[in-house]
Structures are given as C-alpha cells and as structure tokens.
Amino acid sequence: MRNYTGLALMIFTTMAAAAGCYTINLKVSAERSGIETLRRQLVVDARSMRDLQAELRTRARLPEMQRWNDQVLKMSAPAAGQFMRSPVQLASFVTGPAVEGAGPGIAPATAPAVRYAVTAPVPVAPAGTAGVVRTAYSPQHGPDATKAAKAQALADALSDSLAADDSVVATSRGNPDGGQ
Amino acid sequence: MLRARQRLAVYLLMFVLVLPVLMLRLGDLSMLQSAPIAAGAPMTSAPPRADLIDRNGVELARTFDAYAISVEPRKLASDPRLLSQRIAAILPDKTADEIYAELTHRGYFRYIARRVLPSEAKRINDLGEPAIFLRREAERLYPNLNLASHVLGYTDSVGKGEVGLEKAFNTRLSDPAQRGTPQVLALDARVQQALESELRGVYLDQRADGAAGIVMDVNTGEVLAMTSQPDFNPNAPGHTSDQSRYNQATFATFELGSTFKSFTIASGLDAGVIDSMQKKYDATHPLVVDRHTIHDDHALNRWLTVPEIFIHSSNIGTARIAAEIGRDRQRAMLDKLGFFKQVDFELQERSRPQFPALSNWGELATMTIGYGHGISITPLHLAAGYAALVNGGMYHNPTLLKLAPGAVVPGHRVYQQSTSDTMRALLRLVVTSGTGRKADAPGYRVGGKTGTAEKVINGRYIHGENVSTFASAFPMDAPRYVVIMMIDNPKGSKTSYGFKTAGMTIAPAAGRVIERIGPLLGVKPDAARDVDVSQLLPHTADKIEE
C-alpha cells in the first residue's frame, strides 16, 4: 500500500505541475489575444482617424478657402505699414498723456479713449436662425443697403451649399457596407 | 509480482518523461509558435501608398478606402431596367442605359461605379439588391484638387504613379518598409495656392495660351511652389485635356527674351568687360550684323550706360556687351548655369534646352543670345539661374524635397560675390525705375527683370504673339526667394490697358504674389529699408515710360 501511495503522490505532483503549466499557458494566451485585439483596434482607429482627417482636409482645402475669401471674407495680405518694427513703435500708438496726481486706484477725471483690438463678444441671434456665414456689416438704409443685401444673400447661399456639401471620403457616421 | 513492479516502473518512467515533453510543448506554443502568429498578422495602419505632405505637414496626396459599386449580373434578383433607373437617380455621373448595360452584361463581375461618395453608397445599399456589392478600394486622394497638380501627378487605376512625383517616387511611395512614413516635399501649400491663384487670374484675364510660375529658395534650391496653367484635377485626370496635363514649368522651352540680359551683364561684370557702370555703349541706331538688324523696342537713340541698358532693356546695348564678352566666355557662363542640359530635378517631365550648335554660334548668335533670342530654356532653368545671380553667385540644383535645416547644400560658383551684389542693385533699379515698376510690392524690396519675346512656333517667330516673363527675387538686400512668372501669348486686356508686355501683364501679378507670400515666409516688409542704388542712379538719365 505504501508503494502505491508514493506512486499516487508522484502522479498527482506530475498532474498538478502539468495543470499549473497549462493554466499559465492559458493566461499567457489570453493576454496575448487581448494584446492582439487591442492592436487591431488601434489599427482600426488609426484608419478611422485617417478617414476623418481626409474628410476634414478635403472640406478645408486651400482652393475652397480662397473661394470663401474671394467671395465673402475679402481679407488681404497685411501691408508694410501694419507690421511693427519695434516695441517702441507699438508704444507710440498709446494716445493721451498720463494724468498727474492721480493716485493708484483713482481713475482720472478724463480717461483717454482707448481702442481695443479685441472686444467683448457681440450677442448673436438664436442658433436656429443663424447661418453658417454672416456678413460683417449690413446697413439697412442708403445706397449700401442693396450691396449688403446681396452680400448676405451670397453668405446664405454659401451656408446652404456647405450644409449640403457631401464628402468624397468615408465618414464615421455610418457603415454603408451593411455587412455585404 | 516482479512483472507487476516492472510494469509500474515503466508507467512511472512514462509519467516522468511526459512532464518534460508537456513542458517543452507548452514552451513551444507560448514562445516559439506565437512569434509567427504575430508576425504573420499583416494588419497595419500604414497606408498602401505613402502620403505626400508639404514642408509644413499639410497633406497633398493620400490614400483612402473609397467605395466601389459592383454587380454580379447572373445573381440579379430584381428587374434590371427598374434597378438601373433607381441607381441612375443616385449616381449623377451615370446614365440609366450605362447602368443597364452593366446589369445585363454576360460577364460574372462588373463595376457599376468606382470612387463613390459614402452617402451614395449607402443609398445604393438601401436598395436591397443582393447581387450588388459595395467594396472598399484603396484610392489616391488629392484633397486640394488642382493645387500643385503638375508637381504631384497622379496614379493609374492600380495605384502605380504615372506622372509627376507619383511617378518619380513610385518605388519609395509603394515600398512596404517606407510607406508608413509620408514623403516630405519642399512645397509650401500656402505659397502654392497664392501663386496659382494670382497666375490663374492673369491667365484668364489675358485669355492666354498658358502660364507657368515658380517660387524657389535661392540659398537651397528648394522649390516652394510650381504651377502651370491650365491645370487639372488629379482626382480625375482622364476628364481633362492633354494641354492641361502639360507642365510648362519644366517640360516646355521658351525664348525668355530680356530676362537673359541679367546673365549677359553679370557675365560682363564677372569677366571684367564691364569695368565701370559709367561705361557707355552706342545705341544711337539699330545694329546691323550679317544682314540682321537688332532694334530697341524703346529706342532712345543715344549712348547708354550699363544701368540704362538694363532698365531700358536695350537690345542694342546688350548685344554690344555680349559681343565684347565673346562666344567662349558666354558659352562657359551658360554651361555653368546648366542651360545646355536638363535640370537635375526629381520630376521626369523635363525638357532639354534648345541652342545653336557650336558651328552656328557666331557673332550674331552671341549677340542675340545675349538678350535671350536664339536659345530656349524652361522656366525652371531660369529660376535656378536667377537664384545663382542674386544669392552671391552659387548655383544650386532645384529640388522638390525638403532639406533639413542647416543642411549643407551642394553647389558650384557661377558669379563672384561682387557681381551678384551689383546685379541685385541693378535688378532693384528695374523695379524702382524701369519696366518692372508694377511689381514693386511696398516694403519687400523686390528686384527683377521683365522679358517680352515673340513666340516661336516650328522655328519661326510669330508676330503679335508674345511670351511675357517676369523673373524676380526678394528682398533684394538679402535675397531669399526667386519668383518666376511667365505667360504664353497674352492677348491684352482692360487691366493691362491693352498691353501684352511683361511689365503690364505678369509683373503686377508677381508683385501681388510677393505681397501674399512674404509674410507667410517670414519676410517682414519694411518701407524704411532698401537696396542702395545710389551708385547706379547718377548713370541713368531718366525713367522709362512704358
């Protein structure tokens, strides 16, 4: 009986070691599989990002920017006089002398008119009625009114065309493959 | 009993042996065999063909998965006539008859449409026809449409480069080891857009046969922009004419006229033929050589100093300088500028210059070539030549590849530094006081030379048809960029007051281009700075009136 006990112990030890190794192997395989899934997901995500970038850059293509500028924005390159040569030149634009005797925290009686390059945001119309493109200036009366109305009409048309514009590339909104 | 013991010993031995075998197998599965599985998975985010990006990382060409609509006609379940009408209502480029022909084709597999919009693909999928398949195919996309189309080129239906950089870099772009890394170009998409926009405006306004433009870094040879008009959409190259696909900046040769006078005068300065700006040449009457008469377009009929010859663009005075330089020195200079061979450049669409054989290169040829007649080069040759003229005298090969900052750029000397310095002042003088005044972008210290030459077709000059060119550089106190703009056969317009000359047609556009690209390239306009032309002004009697 003693002899069989030793044998059984050896068999049990062998089986336990084998099961242990197998368990470790399973765990390694599961981890490896998880990593592989993650890798594949990364690749899929990278491809989706490329698709979205392609769509974004196609929509924001330079010729289109040029068209918008030519027809709506009408911005031009800065002229030589618009560049500051030095901080001293910038400082020279400050108007009005400092008021003598005004202590800290006391506003001078006649504060110089300061023009700000950046102003507080202007309240806009409710989102439902606002177009994608708005004209910057729209007089209601006088000879410029007709011109302004035309500019607004063009802006509205561009807004509509932008909304209706489709992409030439895939989007992440849907998968038209439909499993085919 | 003994046999039983032996059996047990054998079983024991087997168990003892099984354990290492199992462990070896586990090791094999977990370590050795796992590697091929990972390596065998080719899934990668790298595109099938490398992207092309500009020097700032803006994508100019990329590959994406487009939709293709295909059909297996034998498996069609619905009425093909009805189905073709419903598909034609979705695809604007296809007629119902074309689609019907595909649906009823005898073949096993047919394409109905390729490169279809996602929304259209979805609508076709919603038709529910089981014989119609939507496939994803790798397609080349040029997001900016016509922008730099002649430089980028396009690929064929299987993704192999056919023209332009797509062809020149085909091996690099499709190499599996490199396709994950975009190819960085020297182009600047913003500069390219500005150049194309302005050049196209002139091309349309002048109802010209063609136009070409180049912006190049004078110190490195990097081409920041290159365009040819008319252009084409590389996303659909088959829908355009052959003329639109013709790159006139590198593939067409022109007699570029008076823009050559800069090289002749520089050569005279370099060789010591022109030892003083006060030196005068006889332009009192037309010059007759070998029964050929050389005239001045704006004849002053007097002796002219070198600056006057240059700003009044005197053919007679330049011819006399060229004659003094002589054939051999002239040829040596043109050879150093690379005007006898194709430009060493990435694009394969390049032309060889046309010039007289040595046996025909007599005194008359020396004189006429001195002012740009009798030799035809591409606008790219001219750009590289002007870069050498203003950068201190070093010639650098033009390149479409971005160079690393501080990289040593190979080159060879064509002119002495002093010659280059004088030429800068002379070129600036042309813009402040000569034929190039309309290119004077305020604050950018533009220098340049106009050139209006009669067009040559089949070896004959066509009277009334011009090739008008403006070769310029800025800022002339420390030149950084060359801008070459050329227009082929301008007709004259209200904008140019009916003139077809370079000073009235293309020079104003060059000025506008410089105004737009200067700030983008970090060139700050400064009205308080300029090139010192005081040494030259005393030698000019008056200003030219075009």
Chai-1 contact restraints between the chains, C-beta under 6 A:
chainA,res_idxA,chainB,res_idxB,connection_type,confidence,min_distance_angstrom,max_distance_angstrom,comment,restraint_id
A,T14,B,F15,contact,1.0,0.0,6.0,A-B,restraint_1
A,T14,B,L19,contact,1.0,0.0,6.0,A-B,restraint_2
A,A18,B,L22,contact,1.0,0.0,6.0,A-B,restraint_3
A,C21,B,M23,contact,1.0,0.0,6.0,A-B,restraint_4
A,C21,B,L26,contact,1.0,0.0,6.0,A-B,restraint_5
A,N25,B,L26,contact,1.0,0.0,6.0,A-B,restraint_6
A,N25,B,S30,contact,1.0,0.0,6.0,A-B,restraint_7
A,V28,B,S30,contact,1.0,0.0,6.0,A-B,restraint_8
A,R40,B,M43,contact,1.0,0.0,6.0,A-B,restraint_9
A,V43,B,M43,contact,1.0,0.0,6.0,A-B,restraint_10
A,V43,B,S45,contact,1.0,0.0,6.0,A-B,restraint_11
A,A46,B,S45,contact,1.0,0.0,6.0,A-B,restraint_12
A,A54,B,F64,contact,1.0,0.0,6.0,A-B,restraint_13
A,A54,B,L141,contact,1.0,0.0,6.0,A-B,restraint_14
A,R57,B,E59,contact,1.0,0.0,6.0,A-B,restraint_15
A,R57,B,P143,contact,1.0,0.0,6.0,A-B,restraint_16
A,T58,B,P143,contact,1.0,0.0,6.0,A-B,restraint_17
A,R61,B,P143,contact,1.0,0.0,6.0,A-B,restraint_18
A,R61,B,N144,contact,1.0,0.0,6.0,A-B,restraint_19
A,L62,B,N144,contact,1.0,0.0,6.0,A-B,restraint_20
A,L62,B,L147,contact,1.0,0.0,6.0,A-B,restraint_21
A,L62,B,A189,contact,1.0,0.0,6.0,A-B,restraint_22
A,L62,B,Q193,contact,1.0,0.0,6.0,A-B,restraint_23
A,P63,B,L145,contact,1.0,0.0,6.0,A-B,restraint_24
A,Q66,B,S197,contact,1.0,0.0,6.0,A-B,restraint_25
A,A77,B,E515,contact,1.0,0.0,6.0,A-B,restraint_26
A,A77,B,R516,contact,1.0,0.0,6.0,A-B,restraint_27
A,P78,B,P519,contact,1.0,0.0,6.0,A-B,restraint_28
A,A80,B,P442,contact,1.0,0.0,6.0,A-B,restraint_29
A,A80,B,G443,contact,1.0,0.0,6.0,A-B,restraint_30
A,A80,B,P525,contact,1.0,0.0,6.0,A-B,restraint_31
A,A80,B,A527,contact,1.0,0.0,6.0,A-B,restraint_32
A,F83,B,K524,contact,1.0,0.0,6.0,A-B,restraint_33
A,D166,B,L117,contact,1.0,0.0,6.0,A-B,restraint_34
A,D166,B,S119,contact,1.0,0.0,6.0,A-B,restraint_35
A,V169,B,F64,contact,1.0,0.0,6.0,A-B,restraint_36
A,A170,B,P118,contact,1.0,0.0,6.0,A-B,restraint_37
A,T171,B,P118,contact,1.0,0.0,6.0,A-B,restraint_38
A,P176,B,P118,contact,1.0,0.0,6.0,A-B,restraint_39
A,P176,B,A121,contact,1.0,0.0,6.0,A-B,restraint_40
A,P176,B,K122,contact,1.0,0.0,6.0,A-B,restraint_41
A,P176,B,N125,contact,1.0,0.0,6.0,A-B,restraint_42
A,P176,B,L134,contact,1.0,0.0,6.0,A-B,restraint_43
A,D177,B,L134,contact,1.0,0.0,6.0,A-B,restraint_44
A,G178,B,N125,contact,1.0,0.0,6.0,A-B,restraint_45
A,Q180,B,F133,contact,1.0,0.0,6.0,A-B,restraint_46
A,Q180,B,L134,contact,1.0,0.0,6.0,A-B,restraint_47
